[in-house]
């Protein structure tokens, strides 16, 4: 199953430039910040978790925290996630949390 999807600038709002480590901290904060130690120990590193997105990046690309602009049927309002940004525009997006 493909978890990353191609997007355009009209699909997502860019919130803040990020790194894989900052993304992990943001995601944990969005989910309340509490993760039991046994689960935390089994979590892949942020780089492993984002491997497919990172593999799509070219020199000069950036990672940005982002949120959806469009309504999606399986989300109440939309979602938040992480995007690969090239030349100022989101081109790949991964949903982290539906809201």
C-alpha distances in whole Angstrom, upper triangle without the diagonal:
4,6,9,11,14,17,21,24,24,21,21,24,25,27,27,27,25,24,22,24,25,22,22,25,24,21,24,26,24,23,27,27,28,26,27,28,26,23,24,25,21,20,18,20,19,19,17,15,15,15,12,14,17,16,16,20,23,27,28,24,24,22,23,22,22,21,20,23,22,21,18,19,17,19,23,23,21,19,19,17,18,18,19,22,24,28,28,25,21,19,15,15,13,13,15,17,18,22
4,6,7,11,14,17,20,21,18,18,21,22,24,24,23,22,22,19,22,23,20,20,24,23,20,23,25,23,23,27,27,28,26,28,29,27,24,24,25,22,20,18,20,18,17,15,13,13,12,9,11,14,14,13,16,20,23,24,21,21,19,20,19,19,19,18,20,19,20,17,18,17,18,22,22,19,17,17,15,15,15,15,19,20,24,24,21,17,15,12,11,10,11,14,16,17,21
4,7,10,13,16,19,19,16,16,19,19,20,21,20,19,19,16,19,20,16,17,20,19,16,19,21,19,19,23,23,24,23,25,26,25,21,21,23,20,17,16,17,15,15,14,11,10,11,9,9,13,13,13,16,19,22,23,19,19,16,17,16,15,15,15,18,17,18,15,17,15,16,19,19,16,14,14,11,11,12,13,17,19,23,22,19,16,14,10,9,6,8,10,13,14,17
4,7,9,13,15,17,13,13,16,16,18,19,18,17,17,15,18,19,15,17,20,18,16,20,22,20,20,24,24,26,24,27,28,27,24,23,25,22,19,17,18,15,15,14,12,10,11,8,7,11,11,10,12,16,19,19,16,15,13,14,14,13,14,14,16,16,17,15,18,16,17,20,20,16,14,13,10,9,9,10,13,15,19,19,16,12,10,6,6,5,8,11,13,15,18
4,6,10,13,14,11,12,15,15,18,19,19,19,19,18,21,21,18,19,22,21,19,22,24,21,22,26,27,28,27,30,31,31,27,27,28,26,23,21,21,19,18,18,15,13,14,11,9,13,13,11,13,16,20,20,16,16,14,15,15,13,13,12,14,14,16,14,16,16,16,20,19,15,13,13,11,11,9,10,13,15,18,17,14,11,8,5,5,7,9,12,15,15,18
4,7,10,12,10,11,14,15,18,19,18,19,20,19,23,22,19,21,24,22,21,25,26,24,25,29,29,31,30,33,34,34,30,30,31,29,26,24,24,21,20,20,18,15,16,12,11,14,14,11,13,15,18,18,15,15,14,14,15,14,14,13,14,14,16,15,18,18,19,22,20,17,15,15,13,12,9,10,11,12,15,15,11,9,6,4,6,9,12,15,17,18,21
4,7,8,6,8,11,12,15,17,17,18,20,20,23,22,19,22,24,21,21,24,25,23,25,28,29,31,31,34,35,35,31,31,33,31,27,26,25,22,21,22,20,17,18,15,13,16,16,13,14,16,19,18,15,15,14,13,14,12,12,10,11,11,14,14,17,18,17,20,18,15,14,14,12,11,9,10,10,11,14,13,9,6,5,5,6,10,12,15,17,17,19
4,5,5,7,10,11,15,17,17,19,21,21,25,23,21,24,26,23,23,26,27,24,27,30,31,33,33,36,38,38,34,33,35,34,30,29,28,24,24,25,23,20,21,18,15,18,19,15,16,17,19,18,15,15,15,14,15,12,12,11,11,11,15,15,19,20,19,22,19,16,15,15,14,13,10,11,10,11,12,11,7,6,6,8,9,13,15,18,19,19,21
4,5,6,7,9,12,14,15,17,20,21,24,22,20,23,25,22,22,26,26,23,26,29,30,33,33,37,38,39,35,34,36,35,31,29,28,25,24,26,24,21,22,20,17,19,20,17,17,18,20,17,15,14,14,12,13,11,11,10,9,11,15,16,20,21,20,21,18,16,15,15,14,13,10,11,9,10,11,9,5,5,7,10,11,14,15,18,19,19,20
4,6,8,10,14,17,18,20,23,24,27,24,22,25,26,23,23,27,26,24,26,29,30,33,34,37,39,40,36,35,37,36,32,31,30,27,27,28,26,23,25,22,19,22,23,20,20,21,23,21,18,18,17,15,15,12,11,9,7,8,12,14,18,19,18,19,16,14,14,15,15,15,13,14,13,14,15,12,9,9,10,12,12,15,16,19,19,18,19
4,7,10,13,16,17,19,21,22,24,23,20,22,24,21,20,24,24,21,23,26,28,30,31,34,36,36,32,32,34,33,29,28,28,24,25,25,23,20,22,20,17,20,21,18,19,21,23,21,18,17,16,14,13,10,9,6,5,6,10,11,15,16,15,16,14,11,11,12,12,12,11,13,13,15,16,14,10,8,10,10,9,12,12,15,16,15,16
4,6,9,12,14,15,18,19,21,19,16,19,21,17,17,21,21,18,21,23,25,27,28,31,33,34,30,29,32,31,27,26,25,22,22,24,21,18,21,19,16,18,20,18,18,20,22,20,16,15,13,11,10,6,5,4,5,8,11,12,16,17,15,16,13,10,9,9,9,10,8,11,11,13,15,12,9,7,10,10,8,11,11,13,14,14,14
4,6,10,12,14,17,19,21,18,16,19,20,16,17,20,19,17,20,23,24,27,28,31,33,34,31,29,32,31,28,27,26,22,23,25,22,19,22,21,18,20,22,20,19,21,22,20,17,14,13,10,9,5,5,6,6,10,13,15,19,19,16,17,14,11,11,9,10,10,10,12,11,14,15,11,10,9,12,12,11,13,13,14,15,15,15
4,6,8,11,14,16,18,15,13,17,17,14,15,19,18,17,20,22,23,26,27,30,32,33,30,28,30,30,26,25,24,20,20,23,20,18,20,20,16,17,20,18,17,19,19,17,14,11,10,6,6,4,7,9,10,13,16,18,21,21,19,20,17,14,12,10,10,9,8,10,9,12,13,9,9,8,11,12,11,13,13,14,15,16,17
4,7,9,13,15,16,13,12,15,15,12,14,17,15,14,18,19,20,23,25,28,30,31,28,26,29,29,25,24,23,19,20,23,20,18,21,21,18,19,22,20,19,21,21,18,16,12,10,7,5,5,7,11,12,15,18,19,23,22,19,20,17,14,13,10,10,9,10,12,12,15,16,12,12,11,15,15,13,14,14,14,15,16,16
4,6,10,13,14,10,10,14,13,11,13,16,15,15,18,20,19,23,24,28,28,30,27,25,27,28,24,23,21,17,18,21,19,17,20,20,17,17,20,19,17,19,19,16,14,10,9,5,5,7,10,14,15,19,21,22,26,25,22,23,20,18,15,12,11,10,10,12,11,14,15,12,13,12,15,15,14,15,15,15,16,18,19
4,7,10,12,9,9,13,13,12,14,17,17,17,20,22,21,24,25,28,28,30,27,25,27,27,23,22,19,15,16,19,18,15,18,18,15,14,18,17,14,16,15,13,11,7,6,4,6,9,13,16,18,21,23,24,28,27,24,25,23,20,17,14,12,9,9,10,9,12,13,11,12,11,14,14,14,15,16,16,18,20,21
4,7,8,6,6,10,10,9,12,14,14,15,18,19,18,21,21,25,25,27,24,21,23,23,19,18,15,12,13,16,15,12,15,16,13,12,16,16,14,16,16,14,12,8,5,5,6,10,14,17,19,22,24,25,28,26,24,26,23,20,17,14,11,9,10,10,11,14,16,14,15,13,15,15,13,14,15,14,17,19,21
4,5,5,6,9,10,10,12,14,15,16,18,20,18,21,20,23,23,25,22,19,21,21,17,15,12,9,9,13,12,10,13,15,12,10,14,15,13,15,15,14,12,9,6,8,9,13,16,19,22,25,27,26,29,28,26,27,26,23,19,16,13,10,11,11,12,15,17,16,17,15,17,15,14,14,16,15,18,21,23
4,6,5,6,9,10,10,12,14,15,17,19,17,19,18,21,20,21,19,16,17,17,13,12,9,5,6,9,9,7,10,12,10,9,13,14,13,16,16,16,13,11,8,10,10,14,17,19,23,25,26,25,28,26,24,27,25,22,18,15,12,9,11,11,14,17,19,19,19,16,17,15,14,13,14,13,16,19,22
4,5,5,6,9,10,11,13,14,16,17,14,17,16,19,18,20,17,14,15,16,13,12,8,6,8,11,11,10,13,16,14,13,16,18,17,19,19,19,17,14,11,12,12,15,18,21,25,27,28,28,30,28,26,28,26,24,20,17,14,12,14,15,17,20,22,21,22,20,21,19,17,16,17,14,17,21,22
4,5,5,6,9,10,10,12,14,15,13,16,16,20,19,21,19,16,18,19,15,15,12,9,11,14,13,12,15,17,15,14,18,19,17,20,20,19,17,13,10,10,9,13,16,19,22,25,26,26,29,27,24,26,24,22,18,14,12,11,13,14,16,19,21,20,20,18,20,18,16,15,16,13,16,19,20
4,5,5,6,9,10,10,12,14,13,16,15,19,19,21,18,15,18,18,14,13,11,8,10,13,10,10,13,15,13,13,16,17,16,19,20,19,16,12,9,9,7,10,13,16,20,22,23,22,25,23,21,23,21,18,15,11,9,8,11,12,15,18,20,19,18,16,18,15,13,12,12,10,12,16,17
4,5,5,6,9,10,11,13,10,13,12,15,15,17,14,11,14,14,10,10,9,6,10,11,9,10,13,15,14,14,18,19,18,22,22,22,19,16,12,12,11,14,16,19,22,24,25,24,26,23,21,23,22,20,16,13,11,10,14,15,18,21,24,22,22,19,20,18,15,13,13,10,12,16,18
4,5,5,6,9,10,11,8,11,11,15,15,18,15,12,15,16,13,13,12,10,13,15,13,14,17,19,18,17,21,22,21,24,25,23,21,18,14,14,12,15,16,20,23,25,26,25,27,25,23,24,23,21,17,14,13,13,16,18,20,23,26,24,24,21,23,21,18,16,15,12,14,17,18
4,5,5,6,9,10,9,12,13,17,18,20,17,15,18,18,15,16,14,11,15,16,14,14,18,19,17,18,21,22,21,24,24,23,20,17,13,11,9,11,13,16,19,22,22,22,24,22,20,21,19,17,14,10,10,10,14,16,18,22,24,21,21,19,21,19,16,14,13,10,11,14,15
4,5,5,6,9,8,11,11,15,16,18,15,13,16,16,13,14,13,11,14,15,12,12,16,18,16,17,20,21,21,24,25,24,21,18,14,13,10,12,13,15,19,21,21,20,22,19,17,18,18,16,12,9,8,10,14,16,19,22,25,23,22,19,21,18,15,12,11,7,8,12,13
4,5,5,6,5,7,8,12,13,15,12,10,14,15,12,13,13,12,15,16,13,15,18,20,19,20,23,24,24,27,28,27,24,21,17,16,13,15,16,19,22,24,24,23,24,22,19,20,20,18,15,13,12,14,17,20,22,26,28,26,26,23,24,22,18,16,14,10,11,14,15
4,5,5,5,8,10,14,16,18,16,14,17,18,15,17,16,15,18,19,17,18,21,23,21,22,25,26,25,29,29,28,25,22,18,16,13,15,15,18,22,23,23,23,25,22,19,20,19,18,15,12,13,14,18,21,23,26,29,26,26,23,25,23,20,17,15,12,11,14,14
4,6,7,10,12,15,18,20,17,16,19,19,16,18,18,16,19,20,17,17,21,22,20,22,25,25,25,28,29,28,25,21,18,16,12,13,13,15,18,20,20,19,21,19,16,16,15,14,11,9,11,13,17,20,22,26,28,25,24,21,23,21,17,15,13,9,8,11,10
4,6,8,9,12,15,17,14,13,17,17,15,17,17,16,19,20,16,18,21,22,21,23,26,27,27,30,32,30,27,24,20,18,15,16,15,18,21,22,21,20,21,18,16,16,17,16,13,12,13,15,19,22,24,28,31,28,27,24,25,23,19,16,14,10,8,11,11
4,6,9,12,15,17,15,14,18,18,16,19,19,18,22,22,19,21,24,26,25,26,29,30,30,33,34,33,30,26,23,21,17,18,18,21,23,25,24,23,24,21,19,19,19,18,16,15,16,18,22,25,27,31,33,30,30,27,29,26,23,20,17,14,12,14,14
4,6,10,12,15,13,11,15,16,14,17,17,16,19,20,18,19,23,25,24,24,28,29,28,32,32,31,29,25,22,20,17,19,19,22,25,27,26,26,27,24,21,22,22,21,18,16,16,18,22,24,27,30,33,30,30,27,29,26,23,20,18,14,14,16,16
4,7,9,12,10,10,13,15,13,17,17,17,21,21,19,21,24,26,25,26,29,31,31,34,35,34,31,28,25,23,20,22,22,25,28,29,29,27,28,25,23,23,24,23,20,19,19,21,24,27,30,33,36,34,33,30,31,28,25,22,20,16,15,18,18
4,6,8,7,6,10,11,10,13,15,15,19,18,16,19,22,24,24,25,27,29,29,33,34,34,31,28,24,24,21,23,23,25,29,30,29,28,28,25,23,24,25,24,21,19,19,20,24,26,29,33,36,34,33,30,31,28,24,21,19,16,16,18,19
4,6,5,6,9,10,11,15,16,17,21,20,18,21,24,26,27,27,30,32,32,36,37,37,34,31,27,27,25,26,27,29,33,33,32,31,31,27,26,27,28,27,24,23,22,24,27,30,33,36,39,37,36,33,34,31,28,24,23,19,19,22,23
4,5,5,6,9,10,13,15,16,20,19,18,21,23,26,27,27,29,31,32,35,36,36,34,31,28,28,26,28,29,31,35,36,35,33,34,30,29,30,31,30,27,25,24,25,28,30,33,36,39,38,37,34,35,31,29,25,24,21,21,24,26
4,6,5,7,9,13,15,17,20,18,17,21,23,25,26,27,29,31,32,35,36,37,34,32,29,29,27,29,30,32,35,36,35,33,33,30,29,31,32,30,27,26,25,26,29,31,34,37,40,39,38,35,35,31,29,25,24,21,22,25,26
4,5,5,6,10,12,14,17,16,14,18,20,22,23,24,26,28,29,32,34,34,31,29,26,26,24,26,26,28,32,32,32,29,30,26,25,27,28,27,24,22,21,22,25,27,31,34,37,36,35,31,31,28,25,22,21,17,18,21,23
4,5,5,9,10,12,15,14,13,16,18,21,22,22,24,26,27,30,31,32,29,26,23,24,22,24,25,27,31,32,32,30,31,27,26,28,29,27,23,21,20,20,24,25,29,32,35,34,33,30,30,27,24,21,20,17,18,21,23
4,6,8,10,13,15,14,14,17,19,22,23,22,24,27,28,31,32,32,30,28,25,26,24,27,28,30,34,35,35,33,34,30,29,31,32,30,26,24,23,23,26,27,30,33,36,35,35,32,32,28,26,23,23,20,21,24,27
4,6,9,12,14,12,12,16,17,19,21,21,22,25,26,29,31,32,29,27,24,25,24,26,27,29,33,33,33,31,31,28,27,30,31,28,25,23,21,22,24,26,29,32,35,35,34,30,30,26,24,21,21,18,20,23,25
4,6,9,11,9,8,12,14,16,17,18,20,22,23,26,28,28,26,24,20,21,20,22,23,25,29,30,30,28,29,25,25,27,28,25,22,20,18,18,21,22,26,28,32,31,30,27,27,23,21,18,17,15,17,20,23
4,6,8,6,6,9,10,13,15,14,16,19,20,23,25,26,23,21,18,20,19,22,23,25,29,30,30,28,29,26,26,28,29,26,22,20,17,17,19,20,23,26,29,29,28,25,24,21,19,16,17,15,18,21,24
4,5,5,6,9,10,13,14,13,15,18,18,21,22,23,21,19,16,18,18,20,23,25,29,30,31,29,31,28,27,29,29,26,22,20,17,16,18,18,22,24,27,27,26,24,23,20,19,16,18,15,18,22,25
4,5,5,6,8,12,11,10,13,16,15,19,20,20,18,15,13,14,14,17,19,22,25,27,28,26,28,26,24,27,26,23,20,17,14,12,14,15,18,21,24,23,23,20,20,17,16,13,15,13,16,20,22
4,5,5,6,9,9,8,10,13,13,16,17,18,16,14,12,15,15,18,21,23,26,28,29,27,30,27,26,29,28,25,21,19,15,13,14,14,17,19,22,22,22,19,19,16,16,14,16,15,18,22,25
4,5,5,8,10,9,11,14,14,18,19,21,18,17,15,17,17,20,22,24,27,28,29,27,29,26,26,29,29,25,22,20,16,14,16,16,19,21,25,25,24,21,20,17,16,14,16,15,18,22,25
4,6,8,9,9,11,14,15,18,20,21,18,17,14,15,15,17,19,20,24,25,26,24,25,23,22,25,25,22,18,16,13,12,14,14,18,21,24,24,22,19,19,15,14,11,12,11,15,18,21
4,6,5,6,9,10,11,15,17,17,14,13,10,12,13,15,17,18,22,23,24,23,25,23,22,25,24,21,17,15,11,9,10,11,14,17,20,20,19,16,15,12,11,9,11,11,15,18,21
4,5,5,6,9,10,13,16,17,15,14,12,15,16,18,20,21,25,26,27,25,27,25,25,28,27,24,21,18,15,12,13,12,16,17,21,21,20,17,16,13,13,12,14,14,18,21,24
4,6,5,7,9,13,16,17,14,14,13,15,16,17,19,20,23,23,25,23,25,23,23,27,26,22,19,18,14,12,12,11,14,16,20,20,19,15,13,10,11,10,13,14,18,20,24
4,5,5,7,11,13,14,11,11,9,11,13,14,16,17,20,21,23,21,24,23,22,25,24,20,17,15,12,9,8,7,11,13,16,17,15,12,10,7,8,8,12,13,16,19,22
4,5,5,9,11,12,10,10,9,12,14,16,19,20,23,24,26,25,28,26,26,29,27,24,20,18,14,11,10,8,11,13,16,17,16,14,12,10,11,11,15,15,19,22,25
4,6,8,11,13,11,12,12,15,17,19,21,22,25,26,28,26,29,27,27,31,29,26,23,21,17,14,13,10,13,14,17,19,18,15,13,11,13,13,17,18,22,24,27
4,7,10,12,9,11,11,14,16,17,20,20,22,23,26,24,27,26,26,29,28,24,21,20,16,13,11,8,11,11,14,16,14,12,10,8,11,12,16,18,21,23,26
4,7,8,6,8,9,12,15,16,19,20,23,24,27,26,29,28,27,30,29,25,22,20,16,13,10,7,9,8,12,13,13,11,10,9,12,13,17,19,22,24,27
4,6,6,9,11,14,18,19,22,23,25,27,29,29,32,31,31,34,32,28,25,23,20,16,13,10,10,8,11,13,14,13,12,12,15,17,21,22,26,28,30
4,6,9,12,15,19,20,24,25,27,29,32,32,35,34,33,36,34,30,27,25,21,18,15,12,11,9,11,13,15,15,14,15,18,20,23,24,28,30,32
4,7,10,13,17,18,22,23,25,27,30,30,34,33,32,34,32,28,26,23,20,17,14,10,9,7,8,10,12,13,13,14,17,19,22,23,27,29,31
4,7,10,14,15,18,20,21,24,27,27,30,30,28,31,28,25,22,20,17,13,10,7,6,5,7,9,10,10,10,11,13,15,19,20,23,25,27
4,6,10,12,16,18,20,22,25,25,29,28,26,28,26,23,20,17,14,10,8,6,5,7,9,9,10,9,10,11,12,14,17,17,20,23,25
4,7,9,13,15,18,20,23,23,26,25,23,25,23,20,17,14,10,7,6,5,6,9,12,11,11,9,10,10,10,11,13,14,17,19,21
4,6,10,13,15,18,20,21,24,23,21,23,20,17,14,11,9,6,5,6,7,10,12,10,10,8,11,10,9,11,12,12,15,17,19
4,7,11,13,16,18,18,22,20,18,19,17,14,11,8,6,5,6,9,10,14,16,13,13,10,13,12,9,10,10,10,12,14,15
4,7,9,12,15,15,19,18,15,17,14,11,9,6,5,5,6,10,10,14,16,13,11,9,12,11,8,9,9,10,11,12,13
4,7,9,11,12,15,15,12,13,10,7,6,4,6,8,9,13,13,17,18,15,13,11,13,12,9,10,8,9,9,10,10
4,6,8,9,12,13,10,12,9,6,5,6,8,10,10,14,14,17,19,16,14,11,13,12,9,10,9,11,10,10,10
4,7,9,13,14,12,13,9,7,9,10,12,13,13,16,16,18,19,17,14,12,14,14,12,14,12,15,14,12,12
4,6,10,12,10,11,9,7,9,11,13,15,15,18,18,20,22,19,16,14,15,15,13,14,13,15,14,12,12
4,7,9,7,8,6,6,9,12,14,17,17,21,21,24,25,23,20,17,18,18,15,15,13,15,14,11,11
4,6,6,8,7,6,8,12,14,17,17,20,22,24,26,24,21,18,18,17,14,14,11,14,12,9,10
4,6,8,9,9,11,15,17,20,21,24,25,28,30,28,25,22,22,20,17,16,14,16,14,11,11
4,7,9,8,10,13,15,18,20,23,25,28,30,28,25,22,22,20,17,15,12,13,11,8,10
4,6,5,7,11,13,17,18,22,24,27,29,26,24,21,21,19,16,14,11,12,9,5,6
4,6,9,12,15,19,21,24,26,29,31,28,25,23,24,22,19,17,14,14,11,7,6
4,7,10,14,17,19,22,23,26,28,25,22,20,22,20,17,16,13,14,11,8,6
4,7,10,14,15,19,20,23,25,22,19,17,18,17,13,13,10,11,9,6,6
4,7,10,12,16,17,21,23,20,18,15,16,14,11,10,6,7,6,4,5
4,7,10,14,15,19,21,18,16,13,15,13,10,8,6,6,5,6,8
4,7,10,13,16,19,17,15,12,13,10,7,5,4,4,7,9,11
4,7,10,13,16,14,13,9,11,8,6,5,7,7,10,13,15
4,6,10,13,11,9,6,7,5,4,6,9,10,13,15,17
4,7,10,10,8,6,6,5,6,9,12,14,17,19,21
4,7,6,5,4,6,7,9,12,15,16,19,21,23
4,5,5,6,7,9,12,15,18,20,23,24,26
4,6,8,10,13,15,18,21,23,25,27,28
4,7,9,12,14,17,19,21,23,24,25
4,6,9,11,15,17,19,21,22,23
4,6,7,11,13,16,18,19,20
4,7,11,13,16,19,20,22
4,7,10,13,16,17,20
4,7,9,12,13,16
4,6,9,11,14
4,6,7,11
4,7,10
4,6
4
